Amino acid sequence: MPLPFDPVDTIGLPAEQKRSLQGERLSALVDRLATGDNAFWSERLADIAPASITSVDDLTRLPFTVKQDLRDQYPLGMVTIPVEATTRLHASSGTSGKPTIVVYTPADLAIWAEVNARALALAGTRSDDILHNGYGYGLFTGGLGLHYGGERLGCTVVPVSGGNTALQLQLLEDLGSRVLSATPSFCLVLAERAHALGIRDRLGVEIGILGAEPWSEGMRERIHEAWGGNFTALDIYGLSEIIGPGVAMEAPDDLGALNVFDDHFLPEIVDPATGQPLPDGEFGELVITTLTKEAMPMLRYRTGDITRILPDTGDTAGPGTRHWTRMARLTGRADDMLIIRGINVYPREIEAVLMDDPDVGANYAIVVDRRGPMVELRVRAEATTAASSATNLVAGAERLARMITERIRIRADVEMVPEGSMPRTEVGKVKRVFEQVDDTDPLE
């Protein structure tokens, strides 16, 4: 049966054509922002002559945009067209201050569907597949991004969202879905629960489109082992400020590399400390310019994600090979933000809860526990002398756990310990955040 639309482009343009298109789109974007009536961009580009931006070589002359800009312009100060011409609003899952709002026009939504359709197709999804979409729906961009990408590709999409493992497994078995999109931790939970119930071999899932939280090659191996058979776990990359999921995608024949859809999202790598561009192959901070967004375009947005540009193989590997910019899977972040089950968590938000409680002393530690299929958050805090009785420690831990959950929207296991029972740092910076990957307690 023929597709109901032109085939989704999973190849991209050869280097020379791509570079020309990127230059045209960059020039048009800068002209629109510099000469429009948006106060933020008029001020930010006041020293830039739009006519002087003619190619991607001019990119480094443009100023950076950072997440604080979106917070400072909250709620809609960075929208570059009349709000009545927009169609959709999403917000990031960040926990520091007010949410980061992003806005879409009909054309933005069409691009979003297109790049997610590309991502799905690049992963091996077919138009006759049933896509089991286990990403959260709502203000979070993950669920709807993959949803509309699946529909754009021609799939039948199951908008099951997250949670409710029993129902998820029933639908996977009854509908025979071949493609699952979810966070890597939830993907692993589903596999392990299916194994425990003795139904894993009855599930036909072969492709996992996994993102919204960092995951390692070790996690990929665990996921593959848990699902068994021909299952392939693939990384999808995106962030709300740029568009949501669909900025870049891993392919099954090129594991470890994310293909950036650079006709829409122009990537560069800079030194996190200086902001100076780095040559291909060197690790640095990923910076993205949105070349085609209408409602909330971004110039040189500093993502905070650390990666590097990989060698281009498209133009030398023969006809039909891909030409997208290839970047390594993310190795970390330039700041201290934690991502727990798809939610951005800032340690200072946890600290604020602890320091607001009169029974908590000045010493505490946060443990990101990655031993299980779902990342867990543990907090150990010292009580004051007056609150160090056994009864107060239990009551205080329960109270803090409740308050932290309300603040960051992630449940944390809290342990209150008597004053003086945690080690002190006498030289150098105090370490507050620890990772646990085996049975060795990092706080002992």
C-alpha positions as CSV (number, residue, x, y, z in Angstrom):
1,M,0.0,0.0,0.0
2,P,1.5,3.4,-1.0
3,L,2.3,6.0,1.6
4,P,-0.3,8.8,1.8
5,F,2.5,11.4,1.4
6,D,5.9,11.9,0.0
7,P,8.5,9.5,1.5
8,V,10.1,10.8,4.7
9,D,13.7,12.0,4.1
10,T,16.1,9.9,6.1
11,I,19.1,10.8,3.9
12,G,19.6,14.5,3.9
13,L,21.3,16.8,1.4
14,P,25.0,16.4,0.3
15,A,27.3,18.8,2.0
16,E,27.4,21.5,-0.6
17,Q,23.7,21.7,-1.1
18,K,23.1,21.5,2.7
19,R,25.5,24.3,3.4
20,S,23.8,26.5,0.9
21,L,20.3,25.8,2.4
22,Q,21.6,26.4,5.9
23,G,23.1,29.7,4.9
24,E,19.9,30.9,3.2
25,R,17.7,29.9,6.2
26,L,20.1,31.4,8.7
27,S,20.2,34.7,6.8
28,A,16.4,34.9,6.6
29,L,16.0,34.1,10.3
30,V,18.5,36.8,11.4
31,D,16.8,39.3,9.2
32,R,13.4,38.5,10.6
33,L,14.5,38.6,14.2
34,A,16.6,41.8,13.9
35,T,13.9,43.8,12.0
36,G,10.9,42.4,13.7
37,D,9.0,44.0,16.7
38,N,10.1,41.5,19.4
39,A,11.9,43.6,22.0
40,F,14.2,40.8,23.2
41,W,15.6,40.0,19.7
42,S,15.7,43.7,18.7
43,E,18.0,44.4,21.7
44,R,20.0,41.2,21.3
45,L,20.8,41.8,17.7
46,A,21.2,45.6,17.8
47,D,24.8,45.3,16.8
48,I,24.3,42.9,14.0
49,A,23.7,44.1,10.4
50,P,21.3,41.5,9.0
51,A,22.7,41.8,5.5
52,S,26.1,40.8,6.8
53,I,24.9,37.3,7.8
54,T,25.0,35.4,4.5
55,S,26.3,31.9,5.4
56,V,27.0,29.5,8.2
57,D,30.5,31.0,8.4
58,D,28.9,34.0,10.0
59,L,27.3,32.0,12.7
60,T,29.9,32.7,15.4
61,R,29.3,36.5,15.0
62,L,25.8,35.9,16.5
63,P,25.1,36.0,20.2
64,F,24.3,33.0,22.3
65,T,20.9,32.3,23.8
66,V,20.6,30.5,27.1
67,K,17.9,29.0,29.2
68,Q,17.9,32.0,31.6
69,D,16.8,34.2,28.6
70,L,13.6,32.1,28.5
71,R,13.1,32.5,32.2
72,D,13.7,36.2,32.1
73,Q,11.2,36.6,29.2
74,Y,8.5,34.4,31.0
75,P,5.9,33.7,29.9
76,L,5.8,34.8,26.2
77,G,8.4,37.4,25.8
78,M,10.4,35.4,23.2
79,V,7.4,34.7,20.9
80,T,8.1,36.4,17.6
81,I,4.7,36.4,16.1
82,P,1.2,37.4,17.4
83,V,0.1,34.9,20.0
84,E,-3.2,34.5,18.2
85,A,-1.3,33.1,15.3
86,T,0.1,30.2,17.4
87,T,-1.5,26.8,17.9
88,R,0.2,25.0,20.8
89,L,2.0,25.7,24.0
90,H,4.3,23.3,25.9
91,A,6.4,23.7,29.0
92,S,9.7,22.1,30.1
93,S,9.8,19.8,33.1
94,G,12.4,21.9,34.8
95,T,12.1,22.5,38.5
96,S,14.1,25.7,39.0
97,G,11.7,28.6,39.2
98,K,8.9,29.0,36.7
99,P,8.4,26.5,33.8
100,T,10.1,27.2,30.5
101,I,7.3,27.8,28.0
102,V,7.7,27.0,24.3
103,V,5.1,27.9,21.7
104,Y,4.3,26.5,18.2
105,T,2.6,27.7,15.0
106,P,0.9,25.2,12.6
107,A,4.1,25.3,10.6
108,D,6.2,24.5,13.7
109,L,4.0,21.5,14.5
110,A,4.4,20.3,10.9
111,I,8.2,20.5,11.2
112,W,8.0,18.7,14.5
113,A,5.9,15.9,13.1
114,E,8.3,15.7,10.1
115,V,11.5,15.3,12.1
116,N,9.9,12.8,14.4
117,A,8.7,10.8,11.4
118,R,12.3,10.9,10.1
119,A,13.6,9.7,13.5
120,L,11.1,6.8,13.5
121,A,11.9,5.9,9.9
122,L,15.6,6.1,10.6
123,A,15.1,3.6,13.4
124,G,13.4,1.2,11.1
125,T,9.8,2.0,11.8
126,R,7.4,1.3,8.9
127,S,4.2,3.0,7.9
128,D,2.2,-0.2,8.7
129,D,3.6,-0.5,12.3
130,I,1.7,0.0,15.5
131,L,3.7,2.5,17.6
132,H,3.3,1.9,21.3
133,N,4.0,5.4,22.7
134,G,5.0,5.2,26.4
135,Y,6.2,8.8,26.7
136,G,4.2,11.1,29.0
137,Y,1.6,13.4,27.4
138,G,0.7,16.9,28.5
139,L,3.0,19.9,28.9
140,F,6.0,17.5,28.4
141,T,6.9,17.5,24.8
142,G,7.9,13.8,24.6
143,G,4.5,12.1,24.1
144,L,3.0,14.4,21.5
145,G,6.2,14.7,19.6
146,L,6.5,11.0,18.9
147,H,2.7,10.7,18.5
148,Y,2.5,13.1,15.6
149,G,5.7,11.8,14.1
150,G,4.2,8.3,14.1
151,E,1.0,9.6,12.5
152,R,3.1,11.5,9.9
153,L,4.9,8.3,9.0
154,G,1.6,6.5,8.6
155,C,1.7,4.4,11.8
156,T,-1.1,3.5,14.0
157,V,-0.2,5.2,17.3
158,V,-1.2,3.8,20.7
159,P,-1.1,6.9,23.1
160,V,-0.7,4.9,26.3
161,S,1.6,7.4,28.0
162,G,3.7,6.2,31.0
163,G,2.9,4.1,34.0
164,N,0.3,1.3,34.4
165,T,2.7,-1.5,33.5
166,A,0.1,-4.2,33.4
167,L,-2.0,-2.4,30.8
168,Q,1.1,-1.6,28.8
169,L,2.1,-5.2,28.6
170,Q,-1.4,-6.3,27.8
171,L,-1.6,-3.8,24.9
172,L,1.9,-4.8,23.6
173,E,0.9,-8.4,23.6
174,D,-2.7,-8.0,22.2
175,L,-1.8,-5.4,19.5
176,G,1.5,-6.9,18.5
177,S,3.4,-3.6,18.5
178,R,6.8,-3.8,16.9
179,V,8.0,-0.3,18.0
180,L,8.1,1.0,21.6
181,S,8.9,4.6,22.5
182,A,9.6,5.3,26.1
183,T,12.3,6.4,28.6
184,P,15.1,3.8,28.8
185,S,14.3,3.1,32.4
186,F,10.6,2.4,31.8
187,C,11.5,0.3,28.7
188,L,13.7,-1.9,31.0
189,V,10.9,-2.1,33.6
190,L,8.5,-3.4,31.0
191,A,10.9,-6.0,29.8
192,E,11.7,-7.2,33.3
193,R,8.0,-7.3,34.3
194,A,7.2,-9.2,31.1
195,H,9.9,-11.7,32.0
196,A,8.6,-12.2,35.5
197,L,5.1,-12.8,34.1
198,G,6.4,-15.3,31.6
199,I,5.1,-13.4,28.6
200,R,8.2,-11.7,27.2
201,D,8.5,-14.2,24.4
202,R,5.0,-13.5,23.4
203,L,5.8,-9.8,22.8
204,G,6.9,-8.7,19.3
205,V,8.7,-5.5,20.2
206,E,11.9,-5.1,18.1
207,I,12.7,-1.4,18.2
208,G,12.9,0.9,21.3
209,I,12.9,4.7,20.7
210,L,14.4,5.7,24.0
211,G,15.1,9.2,25.3
212,A,14.1,11.9,27.8
213,E,16.8,10.8,30.2
214,P,20.6,10.1,29.9
215,W,21.5,6.4,29.4
216,S,24.7,4.6,28.8
217,E,26.0,1.9,26.6
218,G,25.8,-0.3,29.7
219,M,22.1,0.4,30.0
220,R,21.7,-0.5,26.3
221,E,23.2,-3.9,27.0
222,R,21.0,-4.4,30.0
223,I,17.9,-3.5,27.9
224,H,19.0,-5.8,25.1
225,E,19.5,-8.6,27.5
226,A,16.1,-8.0,29.2
227,W,14.2,-7.9,25.9
228,G,16.2,-10.6,24.2
229,G,15.8,-11.7,20.6
230,N,16.1,-9.0,17.9
231,F,15.4,-6.0,20.1
232,T,17.4,-2.8,19.4
233,A,17.5,0.1,21.8
234,L,18.0,3.4,20.0
235,D,18.6,6.9,21.3
236,I,16.5,9.9,20.3
237,Y,17.6,13.4,21.3
238,G,15.7,16.6,21.7
239,L,14.9,19.4,24.1
240,S,11.8,21.6,24.6
241,E,13.6,24.9,23.9
242,I,14.6,23.6,20.4
243,I,11.4,21.8,19.5
244,G,11.1,18.7,21.7
245,P,12.1,15.1,20.6
246,G,13.2,14.7,17.0
247,V,16.3,16.9,16.9
248,A,18.6,13.9,16.4
249,M,18.2,10.1,16.1
250,E,20.4,7.1,16.3
251,A,20.3,4.5,13.5
252,P,20.5,0.7,14.1
253,D,23.4,0.4,11.6
254,D,25.4,3.3,13.3
255,L,25.1,2.8,17.0
256,G,26.8,5.5,19.1
257,A,26.1,8.3,16.6
258,L,23.1,10.6,16.6
259,N,22.0,12.0,13.3
260,V,21.2,15.7,13.7
261,F,18.5,16.9,11.3
262,D,20.6,19.8,10.4
263,D,18.3,21.3,7.7
264,H,16.2,22.5,10.7
265,F,18.7,22.4,13.6
266,L,22.2,23.8,13.0
267,P,24.7,22.3,15.5
268,E,28.0,23.6,16.7
269,I,30.3,22.6,19.6
270,V,31.9,25.2,21.8
271,D,34.1,25.3,24.8
272,P,31.8,25.3,27.9
273,A,34.0,27.8,29.7
274,T,34.9,30.3,27.0
275,G,32.1,29.8,24.4
276,Q,34.8,29.5,21.6
277,P,34.0,27.1,18.8
278,L,35.8,23.8,18.9
279,P,36.9,21.7,15.9
280,D,35.1,18.6,15.0
281,G,36.1,15.6,17.1
282,E,36.6,17.6,20.3
283,F,34.2,17.3,23.2
284,G,32.4,20.5,24.2
285,E,28.9,22.0,24.7
286,L,26.3,21.5,22.1
287,V,24.9,24.7,20.7
288,I,21.9,24.6,18.3
289,T,20.3,27.2,16.1
290,T,16.7,26.6,14.9
291,L,16.7,27.5,11.2
292,T,13.0,27.1,10.5
293,K,11.0,27.7,13.6
294,E,8.4,30.5,13.5
295,A,7.0,31.1,17.0
296,M,10.1,30.8,19.2
297,P,13.3,30.5,17.1
298,M,16.6,30.1,18.9
299,L,19.9,31.5,17.9
300,R,23.0,29.6,19.1
301,Y,21.1,28.1,22.1
302,R,23.5,26.6,24.7
303,T,22.0,23.3,25.5
304,G,24.4,22.4,28.4
305,D,24.9,18.9,26.8
306,I,28.4,17.6,26.2
307,T,29.2,15.8,23.0
308,R,31.4,16.0,19.9
309,I,30.9,16.1,16.1
310,L,31.8,12.7,14.5
311,P,33.3,12.3,11.1
312,D,31.0,12.7,8.1
313,T,30.6,9.5,6.2
314,G,27.7,10.4,3.9
315,D,29.5,11.9,0.9
316,T,32.1,9.2,0.6
317,A,30.1,6.0,1.3
318,G,28.2,5.9,-2.0
319,P,24.7,6.7,-3.2
320,G,21.8,6.5,-0.7
321,T,24.0,7.0,2.4
322,R,23.0,9.6,5.0
323,H,24.4,13.1,5.0
324,W,23.2,14.4,8.4
325,T,25.7,15.8,10.9
326,R,26.7,13.0,13.2
327,M,27.3,13.7,16.9
328,A,28.3,11.3,19.7
329,R,25.8,10.3,22.2
330,L,25.8,12.7,25.2
331,T,28.4,12.2,27.8
332,G,27.1,14.6,30.4
333,R,26.1,18.2,31.1
334,A,27.9,21.4,31.5
335,D,26.0,22.3,34.6
336,D,24.9,20.4,37.7
337,M,21.4,19.5,36.5
338,L,20.2,16.0,37.2
339,I,17.7,14.2,35.0
340,I,15.7,11.7,37.0
341,R,13.1,9.6,35.0
342,G,12.8,12.4,32.4
343,I,12.5,15.2,35.0
344,N,15.1,18.0,35.4
345,V,16.2,18.2,39.0
346,Y,18.5,20.8,40.3
347,P,20.3,20.0,43.6
348,R,19.8,23.6,44.8
349,E,16.0,22.9,44.8
350,I,16.5,20.0,47.2
351,E,18.9,22.1,49.3
352,A,16.2,24.8,49.5
353,V,13.7,22.3,51.0
354,L,16.3,21.1,53.5
355,M,17.5,24.5,54.6
356,D,14.0,25.7,55.1
357,D,13.4,23.0,57.7
358,P,14.5,24.0,61.2
359,D,15.3,20.4,62.2
360,V,17.9,20.0,59.4
361,G,21.5,20.9,60.0
362,A,23.9,22.1,57.4
363,N,25.2,18.8,56.2
364,Y,23.5,16.7,53.6
365,A,24.1,14.5,50.5
366,I,22.2,13.5,47.4
367,V,22.6,10.1,45.9
368,V,21.5,9.2,42.3
369,D,21.0,5.5,42.5
370,R,21.4,3.9,39.1
371,R,21.5,0.2,40.2
372,G,17.9,-0.6,39.3
373,P,15.9,-0.3,36.1
374,M,14.4,3.0,37.4
375,V,16.8,5.7,38.6
376,E,16.1,6.5,42.3
377,L,16.9,9.6,44.3
378,R,18.1,9.3,47.9
379,V,18.8,12.2,50.3
380,R,20.7,11.9,53.6
381,A,20.5,14.9,55.9
382,E,21.9,15.6,59.3
383,A,19.4,16.7,62.0
384,T,20.1,19.4,64.5
385,T,21.0,18.5,68.0
386,A,17.5,19.2,69.2
387,A,16.0,17.0,66.5
388,S,18.4,14.0,66.8
389,S,16.1,11.7,68.8
390,A,15.0,8.5,67.1
391,T,11.4,9.7,66.9
392,N,12.3,13.0,65.5
393,L,14.5,11.5,62.9
394,V,11.8,9.2,61.5
395,A,9.2,12.0,61.6
396,G,11.6,14.5,60.0
397,A,12.5,12.1,57.2
398,E,8.8,11.5,56.3
399,R,8.1,15.2,56.3
400,L,11.1,16.1,54.1
401,A,10.3,13.3,51.7
402,R,6.8,14.8,51.3
403,M,8.2,18.3,50.8
404,I,10.8,17.3,48.3
405,T,8.3,15.4,46.2
406,E,6.0,18.5,46.2
407,R,9.0,20.7,45.2
408,I,10.6,18.6,42.4
409,R,7.8,16.2,41.4
410,I,10.0,13.2,42.0
411,R,9.8,10.9,45.0
412,A,13.0,10.8,47.1
413,D,13.9,8.4,49.9
414,V,15.0,10.6,52.7
415,E,17.1,9.5,55.7
416,M,17.7,11.8,58.6
417,V,20.7,11.0,60.7
418,P,22.0,12.4,64.0
419,E,24.1,15.4,64.1
420,G,27.8,14.7,63.5
421,S,27.3,11.3,61.8
422,M,28.2,12.5,58.3
423,P,31.8,13.1,57.2
424,R,32.9,16.7,56.9
425,T,35.0,18.2,54.0
426,E,37.8,20.3,55.5
427,V,39.8,20.9,52.3
428,G,38.4,21.9,48.9
429,K,34.9,22.0,47.7
430,V,32.2,20.0,49.5
431,K,30.6,17.3,47.4
432,R,26.8,17.1,47.6
433,V,25.8,14.8,44.7
434,F,27.0,11.2,44.4
435,E,26.3,8.4,41.9
436,Q,25.7,4.8,43.0
437,V,26.2,2.1,40.3
438,D,26.9,-0.9,42.5
439,D,26.4,-2.1,46.1
440,T,29.1,0.2,47.4
441,D,27.4,3.0,49.3
442,P,29.1,6.2,48.1
443,L,28.3,7.9,51.5
444,E,30.1,5.3,53.6
